[in-house]
Amino acid sequence: MPNSVVQASVNSTECLINQQNNQSKSQRNYFGLLYLKSKHERTKRKDQSWRRLATVNKIAQKAGYNLPTYQEKKTIAELLKLHGEYSYLTGKHLGTRYLTTLDIDLRKEEFARKLIERLEKNTACLLNSLQVSYDKTKKGLHVDILTLEPLENQQIYYQGWGRTWNIGSIQSLGKYVVGEDSNKTFIKNGKWYWKTKSNEEVKAKLAQFFFRLGNQAKLEATENKELLPKETLKTVRYQAWDYNLNQAVMREYSMIIEKPYKKQKEPEKKPAKRQNLQAQILSKKQTNLEHMWKVFYLDWKTKSTGYFLVNNYQKSYALPHLDIGSVKNVVLIQGNRHSFFSRIITNHTTQYCT
């Protein structure tokens, strides 16, 4: 084969490879631009003075952010440049609906590795079912929810591994969520928002993946904790736009304020009740337990009968001195159901019945 033909074949192959590389590069650039555009548009929808909030390490830098007159003059871009993060208030309207955030923590310090794997699996199934984009955080993820009415502020629990685990919360009225920081990444997984009608619909959807909503976690009896009685019910008034009346109206929303837990004081241990008596030994016998003997006696003072138990390690020195018919001054320890032998008082004269 002539060299010119070989060279032409090599050149055509290189040209085809370069063309495929350029196409794949242009596709990556295209999808990258779509990702940045989606992230930018989603952020832009939250860039309002009454929604954005300045935070540093997730701590609000202004008081009164939940008041109707609150305003943040700096834009999101300015807050990111100044603090490296920004937050947004939840429970506020976004278009014709209200914006709430599903905050799930999958990787807490107290979670075992197998529990984390189970939570990640269940959460992945939830996201695939919803086909909704989300923000990946350091410990878990955030999902934006749009509802016709503000959702309740509730905790999210997972029941498993022998107890109830708090794995997050529904952030609504009076709350805020970090919108962007160094640990947060936007993951495009379909539509931007999870659109739902009511709190019951959210509750039913989460229950399909073994997550439940509630205001308190179920406490274990071994934790020695009790919940303070009753909860505080706070009524929040907010302004909303009624599209049927075409005007702004005032509405009310009841929010349950949880009280903190308090530790119950450890009960004081009652000292063992001791009893001194002058007892006439009536009989001795071994119980069904090999290490326990039962001694029957007559109380010399009250003339009532009873018995006490002698342990195996006391048998060698106690039983030989507890002769049948003798009267001994003994010390007994009263238990819940039985009396137990403690010692014989030897500074008194031993008496025998006549």
C-alpha positions as CSV (number, residue, x, y, z in Angstrom):
1,M,0.0,0.0,0.0
2,P,1.4,3.4,-0.9
3,N,2.5,5.7,1.9
4,S,0.2,8.5,0.8
5,V,-2.9,6.2,1.3
6,V,-1.7,5.1,4.8
7,Q,-1.1,8.8,5.7
8,A,-4.6,9.7,4.5
9,S,-6.1,6.9,6.5
10,V,-4.3,8.0,9.7
11,N,-5.3,11.6,9.2
12,S,-9.0,10.7,8.7
13,T,-8.9,8.6,11.9
14,E,-7.4,11.5,13.9
15,C,-10.0,13.8,12.4
16,L,-12.8,11.5,13.5
17,I,-11.4,11.2,17.1
18,N,-11.0,15.0,17.4
19,Q,-14.6,15.4,16.2
20,Q,-15.9,13.0,18.8
21,N,-13.9,14.7,21.5
22,N,-15.2,18.1,20.5
23,Q,-18.8,16.8,20.5
24,S,-18.4,15.2,24.0
25,K,-16.8,18.4,25.3
26,S,-19.6,20.6,23.9
27,Q,-22.2,18.3,25.5
28,R,-20.4,18.6,28.9
29,N,-20.3,22.4,28.5
30,Y,-24.0,22.4,27.5
31,F,-25.1,20.3,30.5
32,G,-22.8,22.4,32.8
33,L,-24.4,25.6,31.5
34,L,-27.9,24.1,32.2
35,Y,-26.8,23.2,35.7
36,L,-25.5,26.7,36.4
37,K,-28.6,28.2,34.9
38,S,-30.9,26.1,37.0
39,K,-29.0,26.9,40.2
40,H,-28.9,30.6,39.3
41,E,-32.7,30.8,38.5
42,R,-33.6,28.8,41.7
43,T,-31.5,31.2,43.8
44,K,-32.9,34.2,42.1
45,R,-36.4,33.3,43.1
46,K,-35.3,33.6,46.8
47,D,-33.5,36.9,46.4
48,Q,-36.0,39.2,48.1
49,S,-35.3,41.6,51.0
50,W,-37.9,40.1,53.2
51,R,-36.7,36.5,52.6
52,R,-32.9,36.6,52.6
53,L,-31.1,36.5,55.9
54,A,-27.4,37.2,56.8
55,T,-25.9,34.3,58.8
56,V,-22.4,33.3,59.9
57,N,-21.9,29.6,60.8
58,K,-25.7,29.2,60.5
59,I,-26.3,31.9,63.2
60,A,-28.5,34.8,62.3
61,Q,-26.8,38.2,62.4
62,K,-30.0,40.2,62.9
63,A,-32.7,40.0,65.5
64,G,-36.3,40.2,64.7
65,Y,-36.0,38.4,61.4
66,N,-39.5,36.8,61.9
67,L,-41.2,40.2,62.3
68,P,-43.4,41.5,59.4
69,T,-41.2,44.7,59.1
70,Y,-37.9,42.7,58.6
71,Q,-35.8,43.7,55.6
72,E,-32.3,42.6,54.5
73,K,-30.9,45.2,52.1
74,K,-27.9,43.2,51.0
75,T,-28.5,40.9,48.0
76,I,-27.6,37.2,48.0
77,A,-24.4,37.9,46.0
78,E,-23.3,40.6,48.5
79,L,-24.0,38.2,51.5
80,L,-22.0,35.5,49.9
81,K,-19.1,37.8,49.3
82,L,-19.3,39.2,52.8
83,H,-20.0,36.0,54.9
84,G,-19.4,33.2,52.5
85,E,-23.0,32.0,53.1
86,Y,-26.6,33.2,53.1
87,S,-29.9,31.9,54.5
88,Y,-33.5,32.3,53.6
89,L,-36.7,32.5,55.7
90,T,-39.2,29.6,55.3
91,G,-42.9,29.8,55.6
92,K,-43.0,32.8,53.3
93,H,-45.0,32.8,50.0
94,L,-43.2,32.1,46.7
95,G,-45.5,32.9,43.9
96,T,-49.0,31.6,44.6
97,R,-47.7,29.0,47.2
98,Y,-45.7,28.9,50.4
99,L,-42.1,27.8,50.6
100,T,-41.2,25.2,53.3
101,T,-38.0,23.1,53.5
102,L,-37.6,19.5,54.4
103,D,-34.3,19.3,56.4
104,I,-33.0,15.7,56.8
105,D,-29.8,14.9,58.8
106,L,-28.4,11.5,57.7
107,R,-24.9,11.6,59.2
108,K,-25.1,12.6,62.9
109,E,-22.2,11.7,65.2
110,E,-24.4,9.4,67.3
111,F,-25.6,7.4,64.3
112,A,-24.0,4.0,63.7
113,R,-22.7,3.2,60.2
114,K,-25.4,0.7,59.4
115,L,-28.1,3.1,60.5
116,I,-26.6,5.8,58.2
117,E,-26.6,3.3,55.3
118,R,-30.3,2.5,56.0
119,L,-31.2,6.2,56.1
120,E,-29.4,7.0,52.9
121,K,-31.1,4.1,51.1
122,N,-34.6,5.2,52.3
123,T,-33.9,8.8,51.4
124,A,-32.7,7.9,48.0
125,C,-35.9,6.0,47.4
126,L,-37.9,9.0,48.5
127,L,-36.0,11.4,46.2
128,N,-36.4,9.0,43.2
129,S,-40.1,8.7,44.0
130,L,-40.5,12.5,44.1
131,Q,-38.2,13.2,41.1
132,V,-37.2,16.5,42.8
133,S,-33.9,18.4,43.0
134,Y,-32.3,19.0,46.4
135,D,-29.4,20.6,48.1
136,K,-26.8,18.2,49.5
137,T,-25.5,19.4,52.9
138,K,-22.7,18.3,55.2
139,K,-24.9,16.0,57.2
140,G,-27.8,15.4,54.9
141,L,-30.0,17.3,52.4
142,H,-32.6,20.0,52.0
143,V,-35.7,19.7,49.8
144,D,-37.9,22.8,49.0
145,I,-41.6,22.2,49.3
146,L,-44.4,24.4,47.9
147,T,-47.8,24.2,49.5
148,L,-51.1,26.1,49.4
149,E,-50.8,26.8,53.1
150,P,-47.8,26.9,55.4
151,L,-46.9,23.6,56.8
152,E,-46.5,22.9,60.6
153,N,-43.0,23.0,62.2
154,Q,-42.5,19.4,63.0
155,Q,-39.7,17.0,63.7
156,I,-38.9,14.0,61.5
157,Y,-38.3,10.6,63.1
158,Y,-37.1,7.2,62.0
159,Q,-38.2,4.2,64.0
160,G,-35.7,1.4,64.0
161,W,-32.7,-0.2,65.7
162,G,-34.5,-0.5,69.0
163,R,-35.4,3.2,69.4
164,T,-36.8,6.4,67.8
165,W,-34.2,8.6,66.0
166,N,-34.6,12.3,65.3
167,I,-33.4,12.8,61.7
168,G,-34.5,16.3,60.8
169,S,-37.4,18.7,60.7
170,I,-40.0,20.5,58.6
171,Q,-38.8,24.2,58.6
172,S,-41.8,26.5,58.1
173,L,-43.1,29.7,59.8
174,G,-40.5,31.5,61.9
175,K,-37.6,29.3,60.8
176,Y,-34.7,29.7,58.3
177,V,-32.4,27.5,56.3
178,V,-28.9,28.0,54.9
179,G,-29.3,28.6,51.2
180,E,-25.7,28.3,50.2
181,D,-22.3,27.8,51.9
182,S,-19.1,25.9,51.3
183,N,-20.7,22.6,52.4
184,K,-23.9,22.8,50.2
185,T,-24.2,21.5,46.7
186,F,-27.2,21.7,44.4
187,I,-28.2,18.3,42.9
188,K,-30.5,18.5,39.9
189,N,-32.8,15.5,40.1
190,G,-35.9,16.7,38.2
191,K,-38.3,19.5,39.1
192,W,-37.1,22.2,41.5
193,Y,-39.8,21.9,44.1
194,W,-41.9,19.2,45.8
195,K,-45.5,20.5,45.3
196,T,-48.1,19.3,47.7
197,K,-51.4,20.4,49.1
198,S,-51.3,19.8,52.8
199,N,-49.4,18.6,55.8
200,E,-51.3,15.2,55.7
201,E,-50.0,14.6,52.2
202,V,-46.4,15.2,53.3
203,K,-46.9,12.9,56.3
204,A,-48.4,10.1,54.2
205,K,-45.5,10.3,51.6
206,L,-42.8,10.2,54.3
207,A,-44.5,7.3,56.0
208,Q,-44.1,5.2,52.8
209,F,-40.3,5.3,53.5
210,F,-40.6,4.7,57.3
211,F,-40.3,8.4,58.3
212,R,-42.9,9.9,60.5
213,L,-43.7,13.5,61.7
214,G,-44.3,14.5,65.3
215,N,-43.8,17.1,67.9
216,Q,-41.9,15.0,70.4
217,A,-39.7,11.9,70.1
218,K,-40.9,8.8,72.0
219,L,-38.7,8.5,75.0
220,E,-37.2,5.3,76.2
221,A,-37.9,4.2,79.8
222,T,-34.2,3.7,80.4
223,E,-33.3,7.3,79.6
224,N,-34.8,8.5,82.9
225,K,-36.4,11.6,81.3
226,E,-39.9,13.0,81.4
227,L,-41.6,15.5,79.2
228,L,-42.9,18.7,80.8
229,P,-46.7,18.7,80.9
230,K,-48.6,20.4,78.2
231,E,-47.3,22.3,75.2
232,T,-47.6,26.0,74.4
233,L,-49.9,26.8,71.5
234,K,-48.9,30.0,69.7
235,T,-51.2,31.7,67.2
236,V,-49.3,33.3,64.3
237,R,-51.0,35.9,62.2
238,Y,-49.8,36.5,58.6
239,Q,-50.9,38.3,55.5
240,A,-51.7,36.3,52.4
241,W,-53.2,37.0,49.0
242,D,-56.6,35.6,48.3
243,Y,-56.9,35.0,44.6
244,N,-60.6,34.5,44.8
245,L,-61.2,37.9,46.4
246,N,-58.2,39.5,44.6
247,Q,-57.0,41.2,47.8
248,A,-54.8,40.7,50.7
249,V,-56.3,39.0,53.8
250,M,-55.1,38.2,57.3
251,R,-54.9,34.6,58.3
252,E,-54.0,32.7,61.4
253,Y,-51.8,29.7,61.9
254,S,-51.5,27.7,65.1
255,M,-47.9,26.6,66.0
256,I,-47.0,24.2,68.8
257,I,-44.0,25.4,70.8
258,E,-42.2,22.5,72.4
259,K,-40.9,22.7,75.9
260,P,-37.4,21.3,76.6
261,Y,-36.9,18.0,78.4
262,K,-35.7,18.0,82.0
263,K,-33.9,15.2,83.8
264,Q,-35.7,13.6,86.6
265,K,-33.9,13.5,89.9
266,E,-32.5,10.1,90.8
267,P,-34.7,8.6,93.5
268,E,-33.0,8.4,96.9
269,K,-32.1,4.9,97.9
270,K,-33.8,3.9,101.2
271,P,-31.4,2.4,103.7
272,A,-31.9,-1.3,104.4
273,K,-34.4,-1.8,107.3
274,R,-32.8,-3.7,110.1
275,Q,-34.6,-5.6,112.8
276,N,-33.2,-6.8,116.2
277,L,-35.2,-9.5,117.9
278,Q,-34.9,-12.3,120.4
279,A,-35.8,-15.4,118.5
280,Q,-36.4,-19.0,119.6
281,I,-35.2,-21.3,116.8
282,L,-38.0,-23.7,115.9
283,S,-36.6,-25.6,112.8
284,K,-34.1,-25.4,109.9
285,K,-34.4,-26.7,106.4
286,Q,-32.7,-26.3,103.0
287,T,-34.7,-24.6,100.3
288,N,-35.0,-25.6,96.6
289,L,-32.0,-23.3,96.1
290,E,-28.7,-25.0,97.0
291,H,-27.2,-21.9,98.5
292,M,-30.1,-20.9,100.7
293,W,-31.4,-22.2,104.1
294,K,-34.7,-21.2,105.8
295,V,-34.7,-20.9,109.6
296,F,-38.1,-20.7,111.4
297,Y,-38.3,-18.9,114.7
298,L,-40.6,-17.6,117.5
299,D,-40.3,-14.0,118.4
300,W,-39.8,-14.1,122.2
301,K,-41.4,-10.7,122.7
302,T,-44.4,-10.7,120.4
303,K,-44.9,-14.5,120.4
304,S,-45.4,-14.5,116.6
305,T,-43.7,-16.9,114.3
306,G,-41.7,-16.2,111.1
307,Y,-38.6,-17.2,109.2
308,F,-35.4,-15.8,107.8
309,L,-33.0,-16.9,105.1
310,V,-29.3,-17.8,105.6
311,N,-26.9,-17.7,102.6
312,N,-24.5,-20.4,101.8
313,Y,-21.4,-18.4,102.8
314,Q,-23.1,-17.8,106.3
315,K,-23.9,-21.4,106.8
316,S,-20.6,-22.5,108.2
317,Y,-20.6,-20.1,111.2
318,A,-24.4,-19.3,111.5
319,L,-26.2,-22.6,111.4
320,P,-24.1,-24.4,114.1
321,H,-25.0,-21.6,116.5
322,L,-28.7,-21.6,115.6
323,D,-29.5,-24.7,117.6
324,I,-33.1,-25.8,117.6
325,G,-34.8,-24.8,120.9
326,S,-32.2,-22.1,121.6
327,V,-33.1,-18.4,122.0
328,K,-30.7,-16.0,120.1
329,N,-30.5,-12.2,119.8
330,V,-30.2,-11.9,116.0
331,V,-30.1,-9.0,113.5
332,L,-32.2,-9.4,110.4
333,I,-32.3,-7.3,107.2
334,Q,-35.8,-6.8,105.8
335,G,-36.1,-7.2,102.0
336,N,-39.1,-6.8,99.7
337,R,-40.4,-10.2,100.4
338,H,-38.1,-12.0,102.8
339,S,-36.0,-11.4,105.9
340,F,-32.2,-12.2,105.6
341,F,-29.9,-13.2,108.4
342,S,-27.2,-10.6,109.3
343,R,-25.5,-11.6,112.5
344,I,-25.9,-12.9,116.1
345,I,-25.4,-10.5,119.0
346,T,-23.0,-12.3,121.3
347,N,-22.8,-9.8,124.1
348,H,-26.1,-11.1,125.6
349,T,-26.5,-14.4,127.5
350,T,-27.8,-17.2,125.4
351,Q,-31.2,-18.4,126.7
352,Y,-32.8,-21.8,126.2
353,C,-36.4,-22.5,126.4
354,T,-37.6,-24.5,129.3
